[in-house]
Amino acid sequence: MERLDPAEVDRAIAGLDWTREGDELVKIAARGDFAGALAFVNAVGALAEHANHHPDIDIRWNTVTLHLSTHSAGGLTANDFALAAKIQQLYGA
Amino acid sequence: MERLDPAEVDRAIAGLDWTREGDELVKIAARGDFAGALAFVNAVGALAEHANHHPDIDIRWNTVTLHLSTHSAGGLTANDFALAAKIQQLYGA
């Protein structure tokens, strides 16, 4: 999987409700409480396992922060954007 | 819940397989893979909900890092050590 160039990254992120921080895609998702956050993490985890691609996941009570990157490629690849799009469906448009 | 003084913290941490970083208890638990890490997080989450006390949880594929503190007390309390001890039982002595 090849690292996308900056123009490809710009195009790919245009339709996504994620932000870019350096070589990572970042999403902060707040739920109603810890149980909601944990349910979200499990749903993300199922997608990650299916894709065999795993975001870094930080849980702060009701808030989940996800960081996606392809370390083996040294940056963002189509895999990151594909998983980000699937995760986005979990929390709605 | 009152913040413990340094001598109380030293006594409380003596029997625990956690480290102290400033005003936090820290545990790094590695599992075999992401699924194992997520199962551990769910077990920790059930204990946290029961105690109504929630660690910060960071997942990096197969590795889970937990940070425990009582922010409302400005430091470590008996609640932190009680939950740390319960979590310790999850990963064994």
N, CA and C atoms of all chains as a GROMACS GRO file, in nm:
protein
  558
    1MET      N    1   0.086  -0.120   0.000
    1MET     CA    2   0.000   0.000   0.000
    1MET      C    3   0.088   0.124   0.000
    2GLU      N    4   0.071   0.210  -0.104
    2GLU     CA    5   0.159   0.327  -0.117
    2GLU      C    6   0.105   0.448  -0.043
    3ARG      N    7   0.196   0.522   0.008
    3ARG     CA    8   0.162   0.650   0.071
    3ARG      C    9   0.104   0.744  -0.034
    4LEU      N   10  -0.004   0.813   0.003
    4LEU     CA   11  -0.066   0.909  -0.089
    4LEU      C   12   0.015   1.038  -0.091
    5ASP      N   13   0.016   1.105  -0.206
    5ASP     CA   14   0.085   1.234  -0.209
    5ASP      C   15  -0.011   1.340  -0.156
    6PRO      N   16   0.041   1.460  -0.128
    6PRO     CA   17  -0.042   1.563  -0.063
    6PRO      C   18  -0.171   1.595  -0.138
    7ALA      N   19  -0.166   1.599  -0.271
    7ALA     CA   20  -0.288   1.631  -0.347
    7ALA      C   21  -0.392   1.520  -0.331
    8GLU      N   22  -0.344   1.395  -0.329
    8GLU     CA   23  -0.436   1.282  -0.310
    8GLU      C   24  -0.497   1.285  -0.170
    9VAL      N   25  -0.415   1.322  -0.072
    9VAL     CA   26  -0.466   1.332   0.065
    9VAL      C   27  -0.574   1.440   0.072
   10ASP      N   28  -0.549   1.553   0.010
   10ASP     CA   29  -0.648   1.662   0.012
   10ASP      C   30  -0.780   1.617  -0.050
   11ARG      N   31  -0.770   1.546  -0.161
   11ARG     CA   32  -0.893   1.499  -0.226
   11ARG      C   33  -0.965   1.397  -0.139
   12ALA      N   34  -0.887   1.306  -0.080
   12ALA     CA   35  -0.948   1.198  -0.003
   12ALA      C   36  -1.016   1.248   0.123
   13ILE      N   37  -0.959   1.352   0.184
   13ILE     CA   38  -1.014   1.399   0.311
   13ILE      C   39  -1.135   1.490   0.291
   14ALA      N   40  -1.155   1.536   0.168
   14ALA     CA   41  -1.261   1.634   0.142
   14ALA      C   42  -1.398   1.583   0.185
   15GLY      N   43  -1.423   1.454   0.166
   15GLY     CA   44  -1.556   1.402   0.198
   15GLY      C   45  -1.567   1.344   0.337
   16LEU      N   46  -1.464   1.363   0.417
   16LEU     CA   47  -1.460   1.298   0.549
   16LEU      C   48  -1.471   1.399   0.663
   17ASP      N   49  -1.535   1.356   0.770
   17ASP     CA   50  -1.545   1.437   0.890
   17ASP      C   51  -1.431   1.401   0.987
   18TRP      N   52  -1.310   1.396   0.932
   18TRP     CA   53  -1.189   1.373   1.011
   18TRP      C   54  -1.096   1.490   0.985
   19THR      N   55  -1.005   1.514   1.077
   19THR     CA   56  -0.904   1.615   1.053
   19THR      C   57  -0.770   1.546   1.028
   20ARG      N   58  -0.677   1.620   0.970
   20ARG     CA   59  -0.544   1.567   0.946
   20ARG      C   60  -0.447   1.636   1.039
   21GLU      N   61  -0.364   1.558   1.105
   21GLU     CA   62  -0.255   1.614   1.187
   21GLU      C   63  -0.128   1.547   1.141
   22GLY      N   64  -0.048   1.619   1.065
   22GLY     CA   65   0.074   1.560   1.010
   22GLY      C   66   0.039   1.440   0.925
   23ASP      N   67   0.093   1.325   0.957
   23ASP     CA   68   0.071   1.204   0.878
   23ASP      C   69  -0.040   1.119   0.936
   24GLU      N   70  -0.131   1.179   1.013
   24GLU     CA   71  -0.239   1.102   1.074
   24GLU      C   72  -0.374   1.165   1.046
   25LEU      N   73  -0.474   1.078   1.039
   25LEU     CA   74  -0.613   1.122   1.041
   25LEU      C   75  -0.661   1.113   1.186
   26VAL      N   76  -0.734   1.214   1.230
   26VAL     CA   77  -0.777   1.221   1.370
   26VAL      C   78  -0.927   1.244   1.376
   27LYS      N   79  -0.992   1.169   1.465
   27LYS     CA   80  -1.135   1.189   1.492
   27LYS      C   81  -1.158   1.189   1.643
   28ILE      N   82  -1.227   1.290   1.690
   28ILE     CA   83  -1.267   1.296   1.831
   28ILE      C   84  -1.418   1.277   1.835
   29ALA      N   85  -1.462   1.172   1.902
   29ALA     CA   86  -1.606   1.139   1.907
   29ALA      C   87  -1.651   1.140   2.053
   30ALA      N   88  -1.745   1.226   2.085
   30ALA     CA   89  -1.799   1.230   2.221
   30ALA      C   90  -1.931   1.154   2.224
   31ARG      N   91  -1.948   1.072   2.325
   31ARG     CA   92  -2.073   1.000   2.346
   31ARG      C   93  -2.134   1.050   2.476
   32GLY      N   94  -2.246   0.993   2.515
   32GLY     CA   95  -2.315   1.044   2.635
   32GLY      C   96  -2.242   1.013   2.764
   33ASP      N   97  -2.175   0.901   2.767
   33ASP     CA   98  -2.109   0.858   2.891
   33ASP      C   99  -2.003   0.754   2.857
   34PHE      N  100  -1.942   0.697   2.961
   34PHE     CA  101  -1.835   0.599   2.939
   34PHE      C  102  -1.886   0.476   2.866
   35ALA      N  103  -2.005   0.429   2.904
   35ALA     CA  104  -2.059   0.310   2.839
   35ALA      C  105  -2.079   0.334   2.689
   36GLY      N  106  -2.124   0.453   2.655
   36GLY     CA  107  -2.140   0.488   2.514
   36GLY      C  108  -2.007   0.492   2.442
   37ALA      N  109  -1.906   0.547   2.509
   37ALA     CA  110  -1.773   0.552   2.450
   37ALA      C  111  -1.718   0.411   2.426
   38LEU      N  112  -1.739   0.324   2.523
   38LEU     CA  113  -1.687   0.187   2.512
   38LEU      C  114  -1.760   0.111   2.400
   39ALA      N  115  -1.889   0.134   2.387
   39ALA     CA  116  -1.964   0.071   2.278
   39ALA      C  117  -1.910   0.118   2.143
   40PHE      N  118  -1.882   0.247   2.134
   40PHE     CA  119  -1.824   0.302   2.010
   40PHE      C  120  -1.689   0.236   1.981
   41VAL      N  121  -1.606   0.221   2.083
   41VAL     CA  122  -1.474   0.159   2.066
   41VAL      C  123  -1.488   0.015   2.017
   42ASN      N  124  -1.586  -0.057   2.069
   42ASN     CA  125  -1.605  -0.195   2.024
   42ASN      C  126  -1.650  -0.200   1.879
   43ALA      N  127  -1.734  -0.105   1.839
   43ALA     CA  128  -1.778  -0.101   1.699
   43ALA      C  129  -1.660  -0.066   1.608
   44VAL      N  130  -1.579   0.031   1.650
   44VAL     CA  131  -1.458   0.066   1.575
   44VAL      C  132  -1.365  -0.055   1.568
   45GLY      N  133  -1.353  -0.126   1.681
   45GLY     CA  134  -1.265  -0.241   1.686
   45GLY      C  135  -1.306  -0.351   1.590
   46ALA      N  136  -1.436  -0.371   1.575
   46ALA     CA  137  -1.483  -0.474   1.481
   46ALA      C  138  -1.447  -0.436   1.338
   47LEU      N  139  -1.462  -0.308   1.304
   47LEU     CA  140  -1.423  -0.263   1.170
   47LEU      C  141  -1.272  -0.274   1.150
   48ALA      N  142  -1.197  -0.241   1.255
   48ALA     CA  143  -1.051  -0.246   1.246
   48ALA      C  144  -1.003  -0.390   1.225
   49GLU      N  145  -1.064  -0.483   1.297
   49GLU     CA  146  -1.026  -0.623   1.280
   49GLU      C  147  -1.059  -0.671   1.139
   50HIS      N  148  -1.176  -0.631   1.090
   50HIS     CA  149  -1.218  -0.672   0.956
   50HIS      C  150  -1.120  -0.617   0.852
   51ALA      N  151  -1.073  -0.495   0.873
   51ALA     CA  152  -0.980  -0.431   0.779
   51ALA      C  153  -0.836  -0.471   0.806
   52ASN      N  154  -0.812  -0.538   0.917
   52ASN     CA  155  -0.675  -0.567   0.962
   52ASN      C  156  -0.590  -0.440   0.963
   53HIS      N  157  -0.650  -0.335   1.016
   53HIS     CA  158  -0.585  -0.203   1.022
   53HIS      C  159  -0.641  -0.136   1.147
   54HIS      N  160  -0.552  -0.096   1.238
   54HIS     CA  161  -0.598  -0.059   1.372
   54HIS      C  162  -0.558   0.082   1.410
   55PRO      N  163  -0.657   0.166   1.436
   55PRO     CA  164  -0.623   0.302   1.481
   55PRO      C  165  -0.572   0.299   1.626
   56ASP      N  166  -0.496   0.400   1.662
   56ASP     CA  167  -0.471   0.426   1.804
   56ASP      C  168  -0.600   0.480   1.864
   57ILE      N  169  -0.634   0.431   1.982
   57ILE     CA  170  -0.763   0.463   2.044
   57ILE      C  171  -0.740   0.514   2.186
   58ASP      N  172  -0.786   0.635   2.214
   58ASP     CA  173  -0.774   0.691   2.349
   58ASP      C  174  -0.914   0.717   2.404
   59ILE      N  175  -0.940   0.663   2.524
   59ILE     CA  176  -1.071   0.681   2.588
   59ILE      C  177  -1.053   0.772   2.709
   60ARG      N  178  -1.130   0.880   2.712
   60ARG     CA  179  -1.135   0.972   2.827
   60ARG      C  180  -1.281   0.985   2.870
   61TRP      N  181  -1.322   0.897   2.957
   61TRP     CA  182  -1.461   0.884   3.001
   61TRP      C  183  -1.555   0.873   2.880
   62ASN      N  184  -1.621   0.982   2.841
   62ASN     CA  185  -1.720   0.973   2.733
   62ASN      C  186  -1.664   1.007   2.595
   63THR      N  187  -1.534   1.033   2.588
   63THR     CA  188  -1.476   1.084   2.464
   63THR      C  189  -1.369   0.989   2.411
   64VAL      N  190  -1.380   0.957   2.283
   64VAL     CA  191  -1.287   0.866   2.216
   64VAL      C  192  -1.211   0.944   2.109
   65THR      N  193  -1.079   0.935   2.112
   65THR     CA  194  -0.997   0.995   2.007
   65THR      C  195  -0.929   0.884   1.929
   66LEU      N  196  -0.943   0.891   1.797
   66LEU     CA  197  -0.884   0.792   1.707
   66LEU      C  198  -0.776   0.858   1.623
   67HIS      N  199  -0.663   0.789   1.609
   67HIS     CA  200  -0.556   0.831   1.519
   67HIS      C  201  -0.530   0.718   1.420
   68LEU      N  202  -0.536   0.752   1.292
   68LEU     CA  203  -0.515   0.654   1.186
   68LEU      C  204  -0.395   0.693   1.101
   69SER      N  205  -0.309   0.598   1.075
   69SER     CA  206  -0.195   0.619   0.986
   69SER      C  207  -0.145   0.482   0.943
   70THR      N  208  -0.066   0.478   0.838
   70THR     CA  209  -0.005   0.352   0.797
   70THR      C  210   0.145   0.364   0.820
   71HIS      N  211   0.186   0.317   0.938
   71HIS     CA  212   0.325   0.339   0.979
   71HIS      C  213   0.422   0.271   0.882
   72SER      N  214   0.382   0.155   0.828
   72SER     CA  215   0.472   0.082   0.739
   72SER      C  216   0.495   0.159   0.609
   73ALA      N  217   0.402   0.250   0.574
   73ALA     CA  218   0.418   0.330   0.453
   73ALA      C  219   0.471   0.469   0.485
   74GLY      N  220   0.483   0.500   0.612
   74GLY     CA  221   0.535   0.630   0.651
   74GLY      C  222   0.438   0.744   0.630
   75GLY      N  223   0.309   0.713   0.628
   75GLY     CA  224   0.212   0.821   0.609
   75GLY      C  225   0.073   0.766   0.583
   76LEU      N  226  -0.011   0.845   0.518
   76LEU     CA  227  -0.150   0.808   0.493
   76LEU      C  228  -0.163   0.733   0.362
   77THR      N  229  -0.241   0.625   0.365
   77THR     CA  230  -0.266   0.545   0.246
   77THR      C  231  -0.416   0.533   0.224
   78ALA      N  232  -0.453   0.471   0.114
   78ALA     CA  233  -0.595   0.448   0.086
   78ALA      C  234  -0.659   0.365   0.197
   79ASN      N  235  -0.582   0.278   0.263
   79ASN     CA  236  -0.636   0.198   0.373
   79ASN      C  237  -0.688   0.286   0.487
   80ASP      N  238  -0.614   0.394   0.515
   80ASP     CA  239  -0.657   0.484   0.622
   80ASP      C  240  -0.789   0.551   0.588
   81PHE      N  241  -0.801   0.596   0.466
   81PHE     CA  242  -0.923   0.666   0.427
   81PHE      C  243  -1.041   0.570   0.418
   82ALA      N  244  -1.015   0.447   0.372
   82ALA     CA  245  -1.124   0.349   0.365
   82ALA      C  246  -1.178   0.318   0.505
   83LEU      N  247  -1.088   0.300   0.602
   83LEU     CA  248  -1.133   0.270   0.738
   83LEU      C  249  -1.198   0.392   0.802
   84ALA      N  250  -1.142   0.509   0.778
   84ALA     CA  251  -1.202   0.632   0.832
   84ALA      C  252  -1.346   0.648   0.783
   85ALA      N  253  -1.368   0.619   0.655
   85ALA     CA  254  -1.503   0.632   0.599
   85ALA      C  255  -1.599   0.533   0.663
   86LYS      N  256  -1.551   0.411   0.688
   86LYS     CA  257  -1.638   0.312   0.752
   86LYS      C  258  -1.669   0.352   0.895
   87ILE      N  259  -1.570   0.402   0.965
   87ILE     CA  260  -1.594   0.447   1.104
   87ILE      C  261  -1.688   0.564   1.106
   88GLN      N  262  -1.676   0.651   1.006
   88GLN     CA  263  -1.765   0.769   1.002
   88GLN      C  264  -1.911   0.728   0.999
   89GLN      N  265  -1.938   0.614   0.932
   89GLN     CA  266  -2.077   0.567   0.926
   89GLN      C  267  -2.130   0.531   1.064
   90LEU      N  268  -2.040   0.499   1.156
   90LEU     CA  269  -2.084   0.464   1.293
   90LEU      C  270  -2.141   0.582   1.368
   91TYR      N  271  -2.085   0.698   1.342
   91TYR     CA  272  -2.132   0.815   1.418
   91TYR      C  273  -2.215   0.909   1.334
   92GLY      N  274  -2.249   0.866   1.211
   92GLY     CA  275  -2.342   0.943   1.131
   92GLY      C  276  -2.275   1.054   1.054
   93ALA      N  277  -2.349   1.111   0.963
   93ALA     CA  278  -2.295   1.214   0.873
   93ALA      C  279  -2.277   1.345   0.950
   94MET      N  280  -1.398   1.196   4.896
   94MET     CA  281  -1.277   1.111   4.897
   94MET      C  282  -1.154   1.200   4.906
   95GLU      N  283  -1.075   1.179   5.010
   95GLU     CA  284  -0.959   1.267   5.032
   95GLU      C  285  -0.835   1.215   4.962
   96ARG      N  286  -0.758   1.309   4.916
   96ARG     CA  287  -0.629   1.277   4.856
   96ARG      C  288  -0.537   1.215   4.962
   97LEU      N  289  -0.466   1.109   4.925
   97LEU     CA  290  -0.372   1.044   5.019
   97LEU      C  291  -0.244   1.126   5.027
   98ASP      N  292  -0.181   1.125   5.145
   98ASP     CA  293  -0.052   1.194   5.156
   98ASP      C  294   0.058   1.100   5.104
   99PRO      N  295   0.175   1.151   5.079
   99PRO     CA  296   0.281   1.071   5.015
   99PRO      C  297   0.311   0.940   5.087
  100ALA      N  298   0.311   0.942   5.221
  100ALA     CA  299   0.340   0.818   5.295
  100ALA      C  300   0.230   0.715   5.272
  101GLU      N  301   0.106   0.761   5.269
  101GLU     CA  302  -0.006   0.670   5.243
  101GLU      C  303   0.002   0.613   5.100
  102VAL      N  304   0.042   0.698   5.006
  102VAL     CA  305   0.057   0.651   4.868
  102VAL      C  306   0.165   0.543   4.861
  103ASP      N  307   0.276   0.567   4.927
  103ASP     CA  308   0.385   0.469   4.926
  103ASP      C  309   0.339   0.335   4.983
  104ARG      N  310   0.264   0.340   5.092
  104ARG     CA  311   0.215   0.215   5.151
  104ARG      C  312   0.117   0.146   5.058
  105ALA      N  313   0.027   0.225   4.998
  105ALA     CA  314  -0.078   0.166   4.915
  105ALA      C  315  -0.022   0.102   4.788
  106ILE      N  316   0.084   0.162   4.734
  106ILE     CA  317   0.136   0.112   4.606
  106ILE      C  318   0.226  -0.010   4.626
  107ALA      N  319   0.267  -0.034   4.749
  107ALA     CA  320   0.365  -0.141   4.775
  107ALA      C  321   0.316  -0.277   4.726
  108GLY      N  322   0.186  -0.304   4.740
  108GLY     CA  323   0.135  -0.435   4.702
  108GLY      C  324   0.083  -0.442   4.560
  109LEU      N  325   0.105  -0.336   4.482
  109LEU     CA  326   0.044  -0.328   4.350
  109LEU      C  327   0.149  -0.335   4.240
  110ASP      N  328   0.110  -0.396   4.131
  110ASP     CA  329   0.195  -0.403   4.013
  110ASP      C  330   0.162  -0.286   3.919
  111TRP      N  331   0.156  -0.166   3.976
  111TRP     CA  332   0.134  -0.043   3.899
  111TRP      C  333   0.250   0.051   3.932
  112THR      N  334   0.277   0.143   3.844
  112THR     CA  335   0.378   0.245   3.874
  112THR      C  336   0.306   0.377   3.901
  113ARG      N  337   0.378   0.468   3.966
  113ARG     CA  338   0.323   0.600   3.992
  113ARG      C  339   0.397   0.700   3.905
  114GLU      N  340   0.319   0.784   3.838
  114GLU     CA  341   0.377   0.896   3.761
  114GLU      C  342   0.308   1.021   3.809
  115GLY      N  343   0.377   1.099   3.892
  115GLY     CA  344   0.315   1.219   3.948
  115GLY      C  345   0.193   1.181   4.030
  116ASP      N  346   0.078   1.237   3.994
  116ASP     CA  347  -0.045   1.211   4.068
  116ASP      C  348  -0.128   1.101   4.003
  117GLU      N  349  -0.064   1.013   3.927
  117GLU     CA  350  -0.138   0.908   3.860
  117GLU      C  351  -0.076   0.771   3.884
  118LEU      N  352  -0.162   0.670   3.886
  118LEU     CA  353  -0.118   0.532   3.879
  118LEU      C  354  -0.121   0.489   3.733
  119VAL      N  355  -0.018   0.417   3.690
  119VAL     CA  356  -0.006   0.380   3.550
  119VAL      C  357   0.017   0.230   3.538
  120LYS      N  358  -0.053   0.168   3.446
  120LYS     CA  359  -0.032   0.027   3.416
  120LYS      C  360  -0.027   0.009   3.265
  121ILE      N  361   0.075  -0.059   3.218
  121ILE     CA  362   0.085  -0.094   3.076
  121ILE      C  363   0.068  -0.245   3.066
  122ALA      N  364  -0.034  -0.288   2.994
  122ALA     CA  365  -0.066  -0.430   2.984
  122ALA      C  366  -0.062  -0.471   2.837
  123ALA      N  367   0.027  -0.564   2.803
  123ALA     CA  368   0.036  -0.613   2.666
  123ALA      C  369  -0.039  -0.745   2.654
  124ARG      N  370  -0.120  -0.760   2.552
  124ARG     CA  371  -0.190  -0.884   2.522
  124ARG      C  372  -0.133  -0.940   2.391
  125GLY      N  373  -0.189  -1.052   2.348
  125GLY     CA  374  -0.133  -1.116   2.228
  125GLY      C  375  -0.160  -1.040   2.100
  126ASP      N  376  -0.274  -0.971   2.095
  126ASP     CA  377  -0.313  -0.901   1.973
  126ASP      C  378  -0.419  -0.797   2.007
  127PHE      N  379  -0.470  -0.732   1.903
  127PHE     CA  380  -0.569  -0.626   1.924
  127PHE      C  381  -0.696  -0.681   1.991
  128ALA      N  382  -0.741  -0.798   1.949
  128ALA     CA  383  -0.863  -0.855   2.007
  128ALA      C  384  -0.844  -0.879   2.157
  129GLY      N  385  -0.726  -0.926   2.195
  129GLY     CA  386  -0.696  -0.946   2.336
  129GLY      C  387  -0.694  -0.816   2.413
  130ALA      N  388  -0.637  -0.713   2.350
  130ALA     CA  389  -0.634  -0.581   2.415
  130ALA      C  390  -0.776  -0.528   2.436
  131LEU      N  391  -0.860  -0.546   2.334
  131LEU     CA  392  -0.996  -0.495   2.343
  131LEU      C  393  -1.076  -0.572   2.449
  132ALA      N  394  -1.054  -0.701   2.459
  132ALA     CA  395  -1.120  -0.780   2.564
  132ALA      C  396  -1.078  -0.731   2.703
  133PHE      N  397  -0.950  -0.702   2.718
  133PHE     CA  398  -0.900  -0.648   2.845
  133PHE      C  399  -0.967  -0.514   2.875
  134VAL      N  400  -0.978  -0.429   2.775
  134VAL     CA  401  -1.041  -0.298   2.795
  134VAL      C  402  -1.186  -0.314   2.838
  135ASN      N  403  -1.256  -0.410   2.780
  135ASN     CA  404  -1.395  -0.431   2.819
  135ASN      C  405  -1.406  -0.481   2.963
  136ALA      N  406  -1.312  -0.565   3.004
  136ALA     CA  407  -1.312  -0.613   3.142
  136ALA      C  408  -1.281  -0.499   3.238
  137VAL      N  409  -1.183  -0.417   3.202
  137VAL     CA  410  -1.152  -0.298   3.283
  137VAL      C  411  -1.274  -0.206   3.288
  138GLY      N  412  -1.338  -0.190   3.174
  138GLY     CA  413  -1.454  -0.102   3.166
  138GLY      C  414  -1.567  -0.146   3.258
  139ALA      N  415  -1.589  -0.276   3.267
  139ALA     CA  416  -1.695  -0.328   3.356
  139ALA      C  417  -1.661  -0.296   3.502
  140LEU      N  418  -1.535  -0.312   3.539
  140LEU     CA  419  -1.493  -0.278   3.676
  140LEU      C  420  -1.506  -0.127   3.700
  141ALA      N  421  -1.470  -0.050   3.600
  141ALA     CA  422  -1.476   0.096   3.613
  141ALA      C  423  -1.620   0.143   3.631
  142GLU      N  424  -1.711   0.085   3.554
  142GLU     CA  425  -1.851   0.123   3.568
  142GLU      C  426  -1.904   0.084   3.705
  143HIS      N  427  -1.867  -0.034   3.751
  143HIS     CA  428  -1.911  -0.080   3.883
  143HIS      C  429  -1.860   0.015   3.991
  144ALA      N  430  -1.737   0.063   3.976
  144ALA     CA  431  -1.677   0.152   4.077
  144ALA      C  432  -1.716   0.298   4.053
  145ASN      N  433  -1.780   0.326   3.939
  145ASN     CA  434  -1.808   0.463   3.897
  145ASN      C  435  -1.681   0.548   3.904
  146HIS      N  436  -1.575   0.490   3.853
  146HIS     CA  437  -1.444   0.555   3.854
  146HIS      C  438  -1.371   0.504   3.730
  147HIS      N  439  -1.327   0.594   3.643
  147HIS     CA  440  -1.287   0.554   3.508
  147HIS      C  441  -1.144   0.595   3.477
  148PRO      N  442  -1.059   0.498   3.451
  148PRO     CA  443  -0.922   0.534   3.411
  148PRO      C  444  -0.921   0.590   3.269
  149ASP      N  445  -0.818   0.666   3.238
  149ASP     CA  446  -0.789   0.696   3.099
  149ASP      C  447  -0.732   0.570   3.036
  150ILE      N  448  -0.775   0.540   2.916
  150ILE     CA  449  -0.741   0.413   2.850
  150ILE      C  450  -0.686   0.442   2.711
  151ASP      N  451  -0.564   0.396   2.686
  151ASP     CA  452  -0.504   0.413   2.553
  151ASP      C  453  -0.475   0.276   2.494
  152ILE      N  454  -0.524   0.253   2.374
  152ILE     CA  455  -0.503   0.125   2.304
  152ILE      C  456  -0.409   0.147   2.187
  153ARG      N  457  -0.299   0.071   2.185
  153ARG     CA  458  -0.205   0.073   2.073
  153ARG      C  459  -0.189  -0.072   2.026
  154TRP      N  460  -0.276  -0.113   1.936
  154TRP     CA  461  -0.288  -0.250   1.887
  154TRP      C  462  -0.300  -0.347   2.004
  155ASN      N  463  -0.192  -0.415   2.043
  155ASN     CA  464  -0.206  -0.517   2.148
  155ASN      C  465  -0.174  -0.465   2.288
  156THR      N  466  -0.149  -0.337   2.302
  156THR     CA  467  -0.103  -0.283   2.430
  156THR      C  468  -0.200  -0.178   2.483
  157VAL      N  469  -0.237  -0.194   2.609
  157VAL     CA  470  -0.330  -0.102   2.675
  157VAL      C  471  -0.256  -0.031   2.787
  158THR      N  472  -0.265   0.102   2.788
  158THR     CA  473  -0.210   0.180   2.898
  158THR      C  474  -0.324   0.245   2.974
  159LEU      N  475  -0.322   0.226   3.106
  159LEU     CA  476  -0.424   0.281   3.194
  159LEU      C  477  -0.362   0.388   3.284
  160HIS      N  478  -0.432   0.499   3.299
  160HIS     CA  479  -0.392   0.603   3.394
  160HIS      C  480  -0.508   0.626   3.490
  161LEU      N  481  -0.479   0.616   3.619
  161LEU     CA  482  -0.581   0.633   3.722
  161LEU      C  483  -0.545   0.750   3.812
  162SER      N  484  -0.642   0.836   3.837
  162SER     CA  485  -0.624   0.945   3.932
  162SER      C  486  -0.763   0.995   3.970
  163THR      N  487  -0.771   1.071   4.078
  163THR     CA  488  -0.900   1.129   4.117
  163THR      C  489  -0.888   1.280   4.098
  164HIS      N  490  -0.930   1.324   3.979
  164HIS     CA  491  -0.908   1.465   3.944
  164HIS      C  492  -0.979   1.558   4.042
  165SER      N  493  -1.096   1.516   4.090
  165SER     CA  494  -1.172   1.603   4.180
  165SER      C  495  -1.100   1.622   4.313
  166ALA      N  496  -1.012   1.528   4.348
  166ALA     CA  497  -0.936   1.540   4.474
  166ALA      C  498  -0.795   1.594   4.447
  167GLY      N  499  -0.760   1.612   4.321
  167GLY     CA  500  -0.628   1.666   4.288
  167GLY      C  501  -0.516   1.568   4.311
  168GLY      N  502  -0.544   1.439   4.308
  168GLY     CA  503  -0.438   1.342   4.330
  168GLY      C  504  -0.492   1.202   4.348
  169LEU      N  505  -0.416   1.119   4.412
  169LEU     CA  506  -0.452   0.979   4.432
  169LEU      C  507  -0.532   0.960   4.560
  170THR      N  508  -0.639   0.883   4.549
  170THR     CA  509  -0.723   0.853   4.665
  170THR      C  510  -0.735   0.701   4.680
  171ALA      N  511  -0.801   0.661   4.788
  171ALA     CA  512  -0.825   0.518   4.810
  171ALA      C  513  -0.903   0.456   4.694
  172ASN      N  514  -0.988   0.536   4.630
  172ASN     CA  515  -1.064   0.486   4.514
  172ASN      C  516  -0.971   0.438   4.402
  173ASP      N  517  -0.864   0.511   4.382
  173ASP     CA  518  -0.771   0.473   4.275
  173ASP      C  519  -0.705   0.340   4.306
  174PHE      N  520  -0.664   0.324   4.430
  174PHE     CA  521  -0.594   0.200   4.467
  174PHE      C  522  -0.690   0.081   4.471
  175ALA      N  523  -0.815   0.108   4.509
  175ALA     CA  524  -0.913  -0.001   4.510
  175ALA      C  525  -0.939  -0.051   4.368
  176LEU      N  526  -0.953   0.042   4.275
  176LEU     CA  527  -0.979   0.001   4.136
  176LEU      C  528  -0.854  -0.063   4.075
  177ALA      N  529  -0.736  -0.007   4.104
  177ALA     CA  530  -0.612  -0.066   4.052
  177ALA      C  531  -0.598  -0.211   4.098
  178ALA      N  532  -0.632  -0.236   4.224
  178ALA     CA  533  -0.620  -0.373   4.276
  178ALA      C  534  -0.716  -0.467   4.205
  179LYS      N  535  -0.838  -0.418   4.178
  179LYS     CA  536  -0.936  -0.503   4.107
  179LYS      C  537  -0.890  -0.530   3.964
  180ILE      N  538  -0.837  -0.429   3.900
  180ILE     CA  539  -0.788  -0.447   3.763
  180ILE      C  540  -0.669  -0.543   3.762
  181GLN      N  541  -0.586  -0.534   3.862
  181GLN     CA  542  -0.468  -0.622   3.870
  181GLN      C  543  -0.509  -0.768   3.868
  182GLN      N  544  -0.624  -0.799   3.928
  182GLN     CA  545  -0.671  -0.937   3.929
  182GLN      C  546  -0.703  -0.986   3.787
  183LEU      N  547  -0.732  -0.893   3.697
  183LEU     CA  548  -0.762  -0.931   3.558
  183LEU      C  549  -0.640  -0.986   3.487
  184TYR      N  550  -0.525  -0.930   3.516
  184TYR     CA  551  -0.405  -0.975   3.445
  184TYR      C  552  -0.315  -1.062   3.530
  185GLY      N  553  -0.362  -1.094   3.648
  185GLY     CA  554  -0.289  -1.192   3.728
  185GLY      C  555  -0.181  -1.128   3.812
  186ALA      N  556  -0.128  -1.206   3.904
  186ALA     CA  557  -0.031  -1.154   4.001
  186ALA      C  558   0.105  -1.137   3.934
   0.00000   0.00000   0.00000
